[in-house]
Amino acid sequence: MADKILGIDIGDDAIKAVLVSRSFKGGYRAVSAGHVSISEAGGVAEALRRLFENQSLLGCPATTALPVRRLSFRNVSLPFKDEKKIRQILSFEVEPLLHFPIDEAVVDYVMVHKGVPSDLFVAIAPKAAVQERTAQISGYVKKIEEVGVDGAAIATLLAAKSPPSGCVLLLDIGAEHSAGFVIQNGVIFQIRPFAVGGNHITRTIAESLHCDAGEAERRKRENRPDGAQEAIAALFGKLLSDLDHTIEFMKMHGRLQEGPQRIYLTGGGAFYEPLQEALSRHFAAPVTGLDLLADGAVQGDPAVRNLWNPLIMNQALALAVAGHKAPRSFNFRIRDSKVRAAIGQLRDVLRWAAAVTALFLILAATDIYLDYRYSRQRIDTLKAEIMTLFKTYNPQVTRVVDPVSQMKGSIIEARKASLGIADGRPGTTALALLKDISRLSPPATELLLSSFALDKDMILLKGQAKNFDAVDTLKREFMKSTFFETVAMGAATLTKQGDKVEFEMRVTLKK
């Protein structure tokens, strides 16, 4: 690990830098610092050139950060806690939530809860923003150790000092933009940008009092907004409302149980005392301006203390200290190549896995389809065979609905007819009737039955007899049967050869 690390804070209106060394005993010392106004220098590039005219800052390892307003943040839960798995899957998990391609993003996270499921607070930075920031400073430093999130380094230091329970709110009030960090139980739970800054207060005073920006800035620093209190209160009201919405949102999702118990302020816009008073009244919590050099954790050389303005320089000092400390907060720089390589490897594996899976699915689908087609054809063949058999033995049926059931019904009826005519005559069977007809038929009539149709209480007989007299004899003899009620003759004609008589006879059975 480098013994000196430079923290570079590029804000809305100024660039701040603090160089921190670490002793063998683990202590930290701020050995050099710098502050350059961007507007006075004429832009970020010229401001950086002037900053590094201080040779003690030049050529050191550095850490820097991206503004919160350029980043996206998400709370994500995953069903495992292994860091390697998280790194491999995280980009795919947040990809549907982004408004730009995942290939153009750099993703990092902090662990809110390490368990199963794991609870992550994820930050997503546009790759172009990381490249732009590293390009700005890479020519002046030895290497870039970390590209983090503005204010997150301070929040991480605060989280290490926060009580074991309770909510802490850190507000970084910049010149044009601000950021809020919600810390719960020593962990960063949420980060939100706000479009309010110190310059908004200055402009509000200037517009309300109709004075120039210089006079408005002096009044702001001297806490003399005479006549502009109402307009400033409306400006604060927007900030307080956004903070309320953030806190309530986290409460609704079960991430917070109560509002902030303590509020810390940093950033150039935090000088304004009425803002501190408004925050304290609104949240009923103490408000403290941060001074990371005053708590004794970092020693400061005289050159640094002479330049030291805590609310302005805290961020640069925290970035330098974060470069030495582990574990770190968000770091888009060191994760970039590793995550991209991991994603590339995972995508290659997924492509092969998808191809093999697709092949197996195609084979399985083909097997299922062929099995279905074979079964379907077999069923159709069986149905055709059943229909053929049904029509062969039941030609009188014109409406076929369920051939199997109808065939069973026909068999039952036929069996019933062969065994007994009706429930009232259990002993009267078709065989008994035929036997009685045979008994009553004289041999001289030469009777030959060709049809015997039994339908309930009716028998239709067809046959041949010797002559017409034989037919009459048969009718008389059948009337002697104990089974027959009436015997009626039907048509009687000579056969084609003319030596026999064909006849029909309808017999009614006794009840």
C-alpha positions in Angstrom: 0.0 0.0 0.0 1.2 3.5 -0.9 2.4 5.5 2.1 0.9 8.7 0.6 -2.5 9.1 -1.2 -4.0 12.2 -2.6 -7.7 12.9 -2.3 -9.0 15.1 -5.2 -12.5 16.6 -4.8 -13.7 18.3 -8.1 -16.8 20.3 -7.1 -19.2 22.6 -8.8 -17.1 25.7 -8.2 -13.7 24.6 -6.9 -11.2 21.8 -6.8 -9.8 20.7 -3.4 -7.0 18.3 -2.7 -5.5 16.8 0.5 -2.4 14.6 0.6 -2.5 12.1 3.5 0.4 9.9 4.7 0.1 6.8 6.8 2.7 5.9 9.5 3.8 2.4 10.4 1.7 2.6 13.5 -1.4 3.1 11.5 -2.0 6.8 12.1 -2.9 9.3 9.4 -1.4 12.8 8.8 -2.5 15.4 6.3 0.8 16.7 4.9 -0.3 19.0 2.1 -3.4 20.5 0.6 -4.7 22.7 -2.2 -7.7 24.7 -3.2 -8.4 26.4 -6.6 -11.6 28.1 -7.8 -12.8 26.7 -11.1 -14.5 30.0 -12.2 -11.4 32.1 -11.4 -9.1 29.6 -13.2 -11.4 29.5 -16.3 -12.4 25.9 -16.2 -11.6 22.5 -14.7 -8.5 21.8 -16.9 -6.8 25.1 -16.0 -7.8 24.7 -12.3 -6.1 21.3 -12.2 -3.0 22.7 -13.8 -2.8 25.4 -11.1 -3.5 22.9 -8.3 -0.6 20.7 -9.4 1.8 23.6 -9.5 2.2 22.4 -5.9 5.0 19.9 -6.5 4.2 18.0 -3.3 0.9 16.9 -4.8 2.3 15.9 -8.2 2.9 12.2 -9.1 1.1 10.6 -6.1 -1.5 7.8 -6.1 -4.9 9.5 -6.0 -8.5 8.9 -5.2 -11.4 10.9 -6.6 -15.2 10.8 -6.8 -18.1 11.3 -9.2 -21.0 13.7 -8.3 -24.1 11.9 -7.0 -26.4 13.5 -9.6 -24.6 11.6 -12.4 -25.1 8.2 -10.7 -28.0 5.8 -10.1 -28.7 3.9 -7.0 -30.7 0.7 -6.3 -31.5 -1.5 -3.4 -31.1 -5.1 -4.5 -31.7 -8.5 -2.7 -30.0 -11.7 -3.9 -30.6 -15.2 -2.6 -26.9 -15.8 -1.8 -24.1 -14.0 0.0 -20.9 -15.2 -1.8 -19.1 -12.1 -3.1 -17.9 -13.8 -6.3 -21.4 -14.8 -7.2 -22.7 -11.4 -6.4 -20.0 -9.8 -8.7 -20.9 -12.2 -11.5 -24.7 -11.7 -11.4 -25.1 -8.1 -10.2 -24.9 -6.4 -13.6 -27.6 -8.7 -15.0 -29.7 -8.0 -12.0 -29.6 -4.2 -12.4 -29.7 -4.1 -16.2 -33.5 -4.0 -16.5 -33.5 -0.9 -14.2 -31.2 1.2 -16.3 -32.1 3.6 -19.1 -28.8 2.9 -20.9 -27.0 -0.3 -22.0 -25.2 -2.2 -19.2 -22.1 -2.3 -21.4 -21.9 1.5 -20.8 -22.2 1.2 -17.0 -19.8 0.5 -14.2 -21.5 -1.2 -11.2 -20.4 -1.5 -7.5 -22.2 -2.0 -4.2 -21.9 -2.0 -0.5 -23.3 -4.8 1.6 -26.2 -3.6 3.8 -27.0 -7.0 5.2 -24.7 -10.1 4.6 -26.9 -13.1 4.9 -29.4 -15.1 2.9 -30.9 -13.2 1.2 -28.2 -10.6 1.0 -29.2 -6.9 1.0 -27.1 -4.7 -1.3 -27.0 -1.0 -1.9 -25.9 -0.7 -5.6 -24.4 2.3 -7.4 -24.3 2.5 -11.2 -22.0 5.0 -12.9 -22.0 5.7 -16.7 -18.7 4.4 -18.1 -18.2 7.7 -19.9 -18.4 9.7 -16.6 -15.6 7.4 -15.1 -13.5 7.8 -18.2 -13.9 11.6 -18.2 -12.9 11.9 -14.6 -9.9 9.7 -14.8 -8.8 11.5 -18.0 -8.9 14.8 -16.2 -6.4 13.8 -13.5 -4.5 10.9 -14.9 -1.8 13.1 -16.3 -0.9 14.5 -12.9 -1.0 11.4 -10.6 0.9 8.2 -10.5 -2.2 6.0 -10.6 -5.8 6.3 -9.7 -6.6 4.1 -6.7 -10.3 4.8 -6.5 -13.2 6.6 -8.3 -15.9 6.7 -5.7 -19.1 8.7 -5.0 -19.0 12.3 -3.7 -19.7 12.3 0.0 -19.6 8.5 0.3 -16.1 8.6 1.8 -17.3 11.0 4.5 -20.4 8.8 5.1 -18.2 5.8 5.4 -16.1 7.5 8.1 -19.3 8.6 9.9 -20.8 5.1 9.6 -17.7 3.7 11.5 -18.5 6.2 14.3 -22.3 6.0 14.3 -24.1 4.3 17.2 -25.0 0.6 17.0 -28.6 1.6 16.2 -30.4 4.6 14.9 -30.5 6.7 11.8 -27.9 9.3 10.9 -28.3 11.8 8.0 -25.3 13.4 6.3 -26.0 16.3 4.0 -23.3 17.5 1.6 -24.4 21.0 0.5 -22.5 22.0 -2.6 -22.5 25.2 -4.6 -25.2 24.1 -7.1 -26.2 20.6 -6.0 -26.5 18.7 -2.7 -26.5 15.0 -1.7 -28.1 13.2 1.3 -26.7 10.0 2.8 -28.9 7.9 5.1 -26.8 5.8 7.5 -28.5 3.1 9.6 -26.7 0.9 12.1 -23.3 2.0 10.6 -24.2 1.2 7.0 -25.1 3.5 4.1 -28.7 2.7 3.2 -29.6 5.4 0.7 -28.1 8.2 -1.3 -30.2 11.0 -2.9 -29.2 14.0 -5.0 -31.0 17.4 -4.4 -31.0 20.3 -6.8 -30.3 22.9 -4.0 -27.0 24.4 -3.2 -25.3 27.4 -1.6 -25.4 29.4 -4.8 -29.2 29.1 -4.8 -29.3 30.8 -1.4 -27.1 33.6 -2.8 -29.2 34.1 -5.9 -32.4 34.1 -3.8 -31.0 36.9 -1.6 -29.9 38.8 -4.6 -33.3 38.5 -6.3 -35.2 39.4 -3.1 -33.1 42.4 -2.2 -32.2 43.5 -5.7 -28.5 43.5 -5.0 -25.5 42.1 -6.8 -24.1 38.6 -6.3 -21.2 39.9 -4.2 -23.4 41.7 -1.7 -25.8 38.7 -1.6 -22.8 36.4 -0.8 -21.6 38.7 2.0 -25.1 38.8 3.5 -25.3 35.0 3.3 -22.0 34.5 5.1 -22.9 37.1 7.7 -26.4 35.5 8.1 -28.1 38.8 7.2 -30.8 37.9 4.7 -32.9 40.9 5.8 -36.0 40.9 3.6 -35.3 37.5 1.9 -36.3 35.2 4.7 -39.6 34.2 3.1 -38.0 33.3 -0.2 -35.2 31.4 1.5 -37.8 29.6 3.6 -39.5 28.4 0.4 -36.1 27.2 -0.9 -35.5 25.3 2.3 -39.0 23.9 2.2 -38.3 22.2 -1.1 -35.2 20.6 0.3 -37.0 19.5 3.5 -39.9 18.1 1.5 -37.5 16.0 -0.6 -35.8 14.8 2.5 -39.1 13.9 4.1 -40.1 11.9 1.0 -36.8 10.0 1.1 -37.2 9.1 4.7 -40.9 8.1 4.3 -40.1 6.0 1.2 -37.5 4.0 3.3 -40.0 3.6 6.1 -42.6 2.3 3.7 -40.2 -0.4 2.5 -39.2 -1.3 6.0 -35.6 0.0 5.7 -36.1 2.6 8.5 -38.2 2.6 11.6 -37.7 6.3 12.5 -36.3 9.6 11.2 -32.7 10.8 11.7 -31.5 11.1 15.3 -28.5 13.2 14.3 -27.7 15.3 11.2 -24.2 16.1 10.0 -23.5 18.9 7.5 -20.6 19.4 5.1 -19.9 21.2 1.9 -19.6 25.0 1.1 -23.3 25.6 1.3 -23.5 24.3 4.9 -22.0 27.6 6.2 -25.5 29.2 6.3 -26.7 29.0 9.9 -30.4 29.4 9.1 -30.2 26.2 7.1 -28.8 24.4 10.2 -31.6 25.8 12.3 -34.3 24.8 9.8 -33.0 21.2 9.7 -32.9 21.0 13.5 -36.4 22.3 13.9 -37.9 20.1 11.1 -36.4 16.8 12.2 -36.1 17.6 16.0 -32.5 16.4 15.9 -29.2 18.0 16.6 -27.3 19.4 13.6 -23.5 19.4 13.6 -21.1 20.8 11.0 -18.3 18.3 10.3 -14.6 18.8 10.8 -12.7 15.6 10.1 -9.4 17.2 11.1 -10.7 18.3 14.5 -11.6 14.9 15.9 -8.0 13.8 16.1 -8.2 10.8 13.9 -6.1 12.6 11.3 -3.2 14.9 12.3 -2.6 18.0 10.2 0.7 19.7 9.4 0.8 23.5 9.8 0.6 24.1 6.0 -2.6 22.2 5.9 -4.2 23.8 9.0 -3.4 27.3 7.6 -5.5 26.4 4.5 -8.1 24.3 6.3 -11.8 25.1 5.9 -13.5 22.0 7.2 -16.9 22.2 5.4 -15.0 22.7 2.1 -12.0 20.4 2.6 -13.7 17.4 4.4 -14.4 15.6 1.1 -10.8 15.7 -0.2 -9.5 14.5 3.2 -12.1 11.7 3.4 -11.1 10.5 -0.1 -7.4 10.4 0.8 -8.1 8.5 4.1 -10.5 6.1 2.2 -7.7 5.3 -0.2 -5.7 3.9 2.8 -8.5 2.2 4.7 -10.2 -1.1 4.0 -13.0 -2.0 3.5 -13.6 0.8 1.1 -16.9 2.3 -0.1 -17.9 2.4 -3.8 -15.0 2.1 -6.2 -15.8 2.2 -9.9 -12.2 2.3 -11.0 -10.9 -1.0 -9.6 -14.1 -2.8 -10.4 -14.3 -1.7 -14.0 -11.9 -4.2 -15.6 -12.6 -7.0 -13.2 -16.4 -6.8 -13.6 -16.2 -6.5 -17.3 -13.9 -9.5 -17.5 -16.2 -11.5 -15.2 -19.2 -10.5 -17.3 -17.4 -11.5 -20.5 -16.5 -14.9 -19.1 -20.0 -15.4 -17.8 -21.5 -14.4 -21.1 -19.3 -16.9 -22.9 -20.4 -19.7 -20.5 -24.0 -18.6 -20.8 -23.8 -18.7 -24.6 -22.5 -22.3 -24.6 -25.0 -23.3 -21.9 -27.8 -21.7 -24.0 -26.8 -23.5 -27.1 -26.6 -26.9 -25.3 -29.9 -26.2 -23.6 -31.5 -25.2 -26.8 -30.3 -28.5 -28.5 -31.7 -30.6 -25.6 -35.0 -28.7 -25.7 -35.3 -29.2 -29.5 -34.5 -33.0 -29.1 -37.0 -33.3 -26.2 -39.7 -31.4 -28.2 -39.1 -33.6 -31.2 -39.4 -36.8 -29.1 -42.6 -35.5 -27.5 -44.1 -34.6 -30.8 -43.2 -37.9 -32.4 -44.6 -39.8 -29.4 -47.8 -37.7 -29.6 -48.2 -38.3 -33.4 -47.7 -42.1 -32.9 -50.2 -42.2 -30.1 -52.7 -40.0 -32.1 -52.5 -42.3 -35.1 -52.9 -45.4 -32.9 -56.0 -43.9 -31.3 -57.4 -43.0 -34.7 -56.8 -46.5 -36.0 -58.5 -48.1 -32.9 -61.5 -45.7 -33.3 -61.9 -46.7 -36.9 -61.8 -50.4 -36.1 -64.4 -49.9 -33.3 -66.7 -48.0 -35.7 -66.4 -50.7 -38.3 -67.3 -53.5 -35.8 -70.1 -51.4 -34.5 -71.7 -50.8 -37.9 -71.2 -54.4 -38.8 -73.2 -55.7 -35.9 -75.6 -52.8 -35.4 -76.6 -51.7 -38.9 -79.9 -50.4 -37.7 -78.3 -47.7 -35.5 -78.0 -44.4 -37.5 -76.7 -42.0 -34.8 -73.4 -43.1 -33.3 -72.3 -41.1 -30.3 -70.3 -43.5 -28.1 -69.8 -46.8 -30.1 -68.3 -48.7 -27.1 -71.2 -47.8 -24.7 -73.8 -48.3 -27.4 -72.3 -51.7 -28.3 -72.3 -52.7 -24.6 -76.0 -51.7 -24.5 -76.8 -53.8 -27.5 -75.0 -56.8 -26.1 -76.9 -56.4 -22.8 -80.2 -56.1 -24.7 -79.4 -59.2 -26.8 -78.3 -61.2 -23.8 -81.5 -60.1 -22.0 -83.6 -61.1 -25.0 -81.9 -64.5 -25.2 -82.4 -65.2 -21.5 -85.8 -63.8 -20.9 -88.4 -61.6 -22.5 -89.5 -59.5 -19.6 -89.3 -59.2 -15.9 -93.0 -60.4 -15.6 -92.1 -63.7 -17.5 -88.7 -64.8 -16.0 -89.1 -68.3 -17.5 -90.1 -67.4 -21.0 -86.9 -67.5 -23.0 -86.3 -67.4 -26.8 -85.2 -71.0 -26.6 -88.5 -72.0 -24.8 -90.5 -70.3 -27.5 -88.7 -72.0 -30.4 -89.1 -75.3 -28.6 -92.8 -74.7 -28.3 -93.1 -73.7 -32.0 -91.3 -76.9 -33.0 -93.6 -79.0 -30.7 -96.8 -77.5 -32.2 -95.7 -77.8 -35.8 -97.1 -81.0 -37.5 -94.5 -82.8 -39.6 -96.8 -82.8 -42.6 -96.6 -79.0 -42.8 -92.9 -79.2 -43.6 -92.2 -76.0 -41.7 -88.9 -74.2 -42.3 -88.3 -71.0 -40.3 -86.0 -68.4 -41.9 -86.5 -65.6 -39.4 -87.4 -65.3 -35.7 -87.5 -61.7 -34.5 -88.5 -61.1 -30.9 -89.4 -57.6 -29.8 -90.8 -57.2 -26.3 -94.3 -58.9 -26.5 -94.2 -59.5 -30.2 -92.7 -62.3 -32.4 -92.3 -61.9 -36.1 -92.0 -65.3 -37.9 -90.9 -65.9 -41.4 -90.6 -69.2 -43.1 -91.8 -71.8 -45.7 -94.6 -74.4 -45.5 -95.8 -77.2 -47.8 -98.8 -75.3 -49.1 -101.5 -72.8 -48.1 -103.4 -75.4 -46.1 -100.2 -76.1 -44.1 -99.9 -72.4 -43.3 -103.5 -72.4 -41.9 -102.7 -75.6 -39.9 -99.7 -73.9 -38.4 -101.8 -70.9 -37.3 -104.4 -73.1 -35.6 -101.8 -75.2 -33.9 -99.8 -72.1 -32.6 -103.0 -70.9 -30.9 -102.8 -73.9 -28.7 -99.5 -72.6 -27.2 -99.4 -71.5 -23.6 -97.2 -68.6 -24.5 -99.2 -67.1 -27.5 -102.1 -64.6 -27.1 -102.9 -64.1 -30.7 -101.6 -65.4 -34.0 -102.1 -63.2 -37.1 -101.2 -64.1 -40.7 -99.3 -61.8 -42.9 -98.4 -62.1 -46.5 -98.2 -65.7 -48.0 -96.9 -66.3 -51.5 -95.7 -69.2 -53.6 -91.9 -69.5 -54.0 -90.3 -69.0 -57.3 -90.2 -72.7 -58.0 -93.9 -72.9 -57.0 -93.7 -76.0 -54.8 -93.6 -74.2 -51.5 -95.4 -71.3 -49.8 -93.5 -68.4 -48.1 -95.4 -66.7 -45.3 -95.2 -64.1 -42.5 -96.8 -64.6 -39.1 -97.1 -62.1 -36.2 -97.6 -63.6 -32.7 -98.5 -61.7 -29.6 -97.3 -63.1 -26.3 -99.5 -63.5 -23.3 -99.1 -61.0 -20.5 
